[in-house]
Each structure stands twice: as C-alpha cells, then as structure tokens.
Amino acid sequence: MRVAVVGAGRMGAAMAIRLRESGAEVVVYNRTRDKAVATGAAIAGTAREAAASADTVLVSLADDAAVLGAYSGPDGVVAGLRAGTVVVETSTIDPDTVRRAAELVGERGAVLLDAPVSGSVPLVQQGQLTFMVGGPAADLDRVRPALDLLAKQVFHVGQVGSGAVVKLAVNTVVHALNQALSEALVLAERAGVPRTTTYEVLANSAVAAPFVAYKRAAFERPEQAPVAFSLDLVAKDLGLIRQLAERVGAEMPQSAVTRETVVAAVAAGLGAADMAALSTYLAS
C-alpha cells in the first residue's frame, strides 16, 4: 500500500515511521522539511504532491487552522486528490472543521474519513492506537489495511464529524484524569508520602487506567521523560471541548475547572512541557 502522511509532528512522524517499518510505501510532507526527513520515508515538496502519490492520505496536524491551511490552495491536499482517494483525518479538531474539510475533499470525487486517535507516541510505535472513525463504512474497509498497522482498535462511530465528537469526549476524561492524578500526587507529597510510593499504589488500584500506566515515567521523572502531549495542546483541546459544549448546550463544570488550571499552567510558562507537568504547576 502507498500512504501519504501530511504532518510530521510527534504523532504524524511516529505513524509514518510505524507504517514504513511495517511494509507500507510512505511519502511524507511537512512544512518543516527536517521533520519529514527524520521519518526515513520519501519526501514530498508540497501537500499536493504527497496527496497525488497515494490512495490513502493520512493527515495529522496541530489545530483547525493548520488543517484548513493544509487542505486549501494550489499546493494543498485537495488540489492533489484523485477520484477515489481516501483521506484519513486524524487531527483533534472541531467537528465543524472536519465537515468543512470533507466537503472540500468531496468536490474532488475523493472521500474523507474523520478518524482521530486515542493514544501516545509509544502506543503508535506498538501499533496500539484506538481510532474513532466517522464516515462511510465501505471507505473505512478500504483503508483498514493501513489503520490495522497502527491500531489495536478501530471504532466506526457514525457519520463524518462523529469521530471528532467522540475524540473530544474521550479527551474530556483524559484531561480530567491528568488533573486528578496531579492533584493526588501533590496532596500525598505535601502530607509526607513520596510520589513514587503513591504512584505504585495508584497504578495497582481501582483507578489504574491505561493512562496511569503509560504516564508513570512522566509523573515520576519529569526531567527525563520526553514530551508526549504538551500542555499548550491540552489547552487547545479543552477550548474545543468548551466550544462544542456551548454549541450543543452541555453542562461541563469539571472540564471548565480543568481548563482554568491548564490555561494558568500555560501562562506560567509550562506550555511546551508534557501534560504531566500540571503536577509541577500545582506543587509550585
């Protein structure tokens, strides 16, 4: 299979490497060429060139503006699409942005699947991501060979836009858990119990979600662990969650408190730090 990857950030680069190492032919486009080169895949000079070279185009970008910018213009993804190409949009963005991108893709006779992922870079490397896919089931079947190289689970959740909705619901829980874990560790430390002791108990208790296991190093050794999900992106997610909640009339009091804390941590200079640095902010 030949897959184009547009966006070589942490997740996009990891997916490109995983696909290439699993036997797929991969071409990568990224605005910063060095990041694309680091994947070891073939390099495209533009998003249009990348899209034109593949039957499956996987997009992984930071936010709504980056996504719409990548799709648009003479050198954008849409300009390179052929009829029948399937675009797999994995970015965490507003459902309305997904639907707008799907319209642009559809004008070329191609199709967009709304397919954000749950998981971190280590889970990409292990092929253990979870995909939440909105769009036609028949088109999902066409790209399953590529997704199965990356994923432990692929859920078809409805029409285009549904994937983005479910991803924001999942991240509502992830970000609340990150804050609850941060608060618990700070509480125990202030009361004289070492962080590692508390974490050992949490990791073997009723709250031992997969998140607790794979974030352990980031919480216990923050100065050594690589950044997997930065706090500025957490703030972006929580803003999207608030927008969707306001649009549909959902009350989200816990999410609102989490967002206030994260925004304050970013304002304190921790935006580029891993999300586990929320515990550093709360301990300060």
C-alpha positions in Angstrom: 0.0 0.0 0.0 1.1 3.6 -0.6 0.2 6.1 2.1 0.9 9.8 2.2 1.3 11.4 5.6 0.7 15.1 5.8 2.1 16.5 9.1 5.3 15.1 10.8 4.7 16.3 14.3 5.1 13.9 17.2 2.1 11.7 16.2 2.4 12.1 12.5 6.0 11.3 12.4 5.5 8.2 14.6 2.7 7.0 12.4 4.8 7.5 9.3 7.7 5.5 10.8 5.4 2.7 12.0 3.8 2.4 8.6 7.1 2.4 6.8 8.6 -0.2 9.2 5.5 -2.3 8.7 6.0 -2.5 5.0 3.9 0.3 3.6 5.3 2.7 1.0 5.2 6.1 2.7 5.6 9.6 1.4 5.6 12.5 3.9 5.0 16.2 3.7 5.7 18.6 6.5 6.2 22.4 6.4 9.5 21.9 8.2 11.3 19.6 5.9 13.8 18.3 8.5 11.0 16.7 10.5 9.8 14.8 7.4 13.3 13.7 6.6 13.7 12.3 10.1 10.9 9.7 9.4 13.1 7.9 6.8 10.2 8.0 4.3 10.1 9.5 0.8 9.7 13.3 1.0 7.1 15.3 -0.9 7.7 19.0 -1.6 4.1 20.0 -1.1 0.9 18.6 0.4 -0.5 18.4 -3.1 2.4 16.3 -4.3 2.0 13.9 -1.3 -1.7 13.5 -1.9 -1.3 12.9 -5.6 1.1 10.0 -4.9 -1.1 7.8 -2.7 -4.5 6.1 -2.5 -4.7 6.8 1.3 -3.7 10.2 2.7 -3.3 10.4 6.5 -3.4 13.9 7.9 -2.0 14.7 11.4 -1.8 18.4 12.3 -1.9 20.5 15.5 -5.1 22.5 15.1 -8.0 23.7 13.0 -6.2 26.5 11.3 -3.3 24.2 10.3 -5.8 21.6 8.9 -7.7 24.0 6.8 -4.5 25.6 5.6 -3.1 22.2 4.6 -6.2 21.3 2.6 -6.6 24.6 0.7 -4.7 26.4 -2.0 -2.9 25.3 -5.2 -0.4 23.3 -3.2 -2.8 21.9 -0.7 -4.1 18.3 -0.1 -7.3 18.8 -2.0 -5.5 20.0 -5.2 -3.6 16.7 -5.3 -6.5 14.3 -4.8 -7.7 11.9 -7.4 -11.2 10.4 -7.5 -11.5 7.6 -5.1 -8.6 8.6 -2.8 -9.5 8.3 0.9 -8.3 11.0 3.3 -7.9 9.9 6.9 -8.1 13.0 9.0 -6.6 12.1 12.4 -6.1 15.6 13.9 -8.0 16.6 17.0 -10.2 19.4 15.7 -13.7 20.9 15.8 -16.4 18.6 14.2 -17.5 21.6 12.0 -13.9 21.9 10.7 -14.0 18.2 9.8 -17.2 18.6 7.9 -15.8 21.5 6.0 -12.7 19.6 5.1 -15.0 16.7 4.0 -16.9 19.0 1.6 -13.6 20.2 0.0 -12.4 16.6 -0.4 -15.8 15.5 -1.8 -15.6 18.2 -4.5 -12.7 16.2 -6.0 -14.5 12.9 -6.0 -12.5 11.7 -3.1 -13.8 10.9 0.4 -12.7 12.0 3.9 -12.9 9.8 7.0 -13.0 11.6 10.3 -10.5 9.4 12.3 -8.9 11.0 15.3 -6.9 8.7 17.6 -6.5 8.0 21.2 -3.0 7.1 22.4 0.5 8.4 22.7 3.7 8.0 20.7 4.7 4.8 22.4 1.3 3.3 21.5 1.9 4.3 17.9 5.2 2.5 17.9 3.5 -0.6 19.3 0.6 -0.4 16.8 -1.8 0.0 19.8 -3.7 3.2 18.9 -7.5 3.5 19.1 -9.2 5.1 16.1 -12.7 6.7 16.3 -13.9 6.9 12.7 -16.8 8.9 11.2 -17.7 8.4 7.6 -18.9 5.7 5.2 -18.3 2.2 6.4 -17.3 1.0 3.0 -14.5 3.5 2.8 -13.3 2.6 6.2 -13.0 -1.0 5.0 -10.8 0.2 2.1 -8.2 1.8 4.5 -8.3 -0.8 7.2 -5.1 -2.4 6.0 -3.2 0.8 6.8 -5.1 1.5 10.0 -4.6 -2.0 11.3 -0.8 -1.4 11.2 -1.3 1.5 13.7 -4.3 0.4 15.8 -5.4 -2.0 18.4 -9.0 -0.9 17.9 -10.9 0.8 15.2 -14.4 2.0 16.1 -16.9 3.2 13.4 -18.9 5.8 15.4 -21.2 7.3 12.8 -21.1 10.0 10.1 -18.3 12.4 9.3 -17.9 14.6 12.4 -18.8 11.9 14.8 -15.1 10.8 15.2 -14.2 14.4 16.3 -17.1 14.4 18.8 -16.1 11.1 20.4 -12.4 12.2 20.5 -13.4 15.3 22.4 -15.5 13.2 24.8 -12.5 10.9 25.3 -10.1 13.8 25.9 -12.5 15.3 28.4 -11.9 12.2 30.5 -8.1 12.1 29.8 -7.6 15.7 30.8 -9.7 15.4 33.9 -7.7 12.3 34.9 -4.5 14.1 34.3 -5.6 16.8 36.7 -6.9 14.4 39.3 -3.7 12.4 39.2 -1.6 15.6 39.5 -3.7 16.7 42.5 -3.5 13.3 44.2 0.3 13.2 43.9 0.8 16.7 45.2 -1.6 16.0 48.1 0.4 12.9 49.1 3.7 14.7 48.7 2.6 17.6 50.9 1.5 15.1 53.5 4.9 13.4 53.5 4.5 10.4 51.2 6.9 10.1 48.3 5.5 10.4 44.9 6.8 7.1 43.8 5.1 5.3 46.7 1.8 6.9 45.9 2.1 6.1 42.2 2.8 2.5 42.9 -0.5 2.3 44.8 -2.4 4.2 42.2 -1.0 2.0 39.4 -2.3 -1.1 41.2 -5.7 0.3 42.4 -9.2 0.7 41.0 -8.1 3.9 39.2 -5.3 2.2 37.2 -6.4 3.2 33.8 -4.0 2.7 30.9 -3.3 6.4 31.1 -1.9 5.9 34.6 0.4 3.2 33.4 1.9 4.9 30.4 2.3 8.3 32.0 4.1 6.9 35.0 7.6 7.9 33.9 6.4 11.4 33.0 5.0 11.9 36.5 7.8 10.3 38.4 10.8 11.6 36.4 9.5 14.7 34.6 13.1 15.9 34.0 13.9 12.7 32.0 10.7 11.8 30.2 10.2 13.1 26.6 7.2 15.4 25.9 4.4 13.2 24.6 1.4 15.7 24.8 2.2 19.3 25.6 0.1 21.5 27.9 -0.5 24.0 25.2 -2.2 21.3 23.1 -4.2 20.3 26.2 -5.4 23.9 26.4 -6.3 23.7 22.7 -8.3 20.5 23.3 -10.1 22.0 26.3 -11.0 25.0 24.2 -12.6 22.8 21.5 -14.5 20.9 24.2 -15.9 24.1 25.6 -16.9 25.3 22.1 -18.7 22.1 21.4 -20.4 22.1 24.8 -21.7 25.6 24.3 -22.9 24.7 20.8 -24.9 21.7 22.0 -25.9 23.0 25.4 -24.0 20.5 27.5 -23.0 21.4 31.1 -19.3 20.7 31.7 -18.4 22.0 35.1 -15.4 19.7 35.7 -14.0 20.4 32.2 -14.3 24.1 32.9 -12.2 23.8 36.1 -9.6 21.6 34.3 -9.3 24.2 31.5 -8.8 27.1 34.0 -5.9 25.1 35.6 -4.3 24.2 32.3 -4.6 27.8 31.0 -2.9 29.1 34.2 -0.1 26.5 33.8 0.5 27.6 30.3 0.5 31.2 31.3 3.1 30.3 33.9 5.5 29.1 31.2 4.7 25.4 31.0 3.0 25.3 27.7 5.8 23.3 26.0 6.1 20.9 28.9 4.3 17.5 28.9 0.8 17.4 30.3 2.2 15.7 33.4 3.8 19.0 34.3 0.4 20.0 35.6 1.6 18.4 38.8 4.6 20.7 38.8 2.4 23.7 38.4 0.1 22.6 41.3 3.1 21.9 43.5 4.6 25.4 43.0 
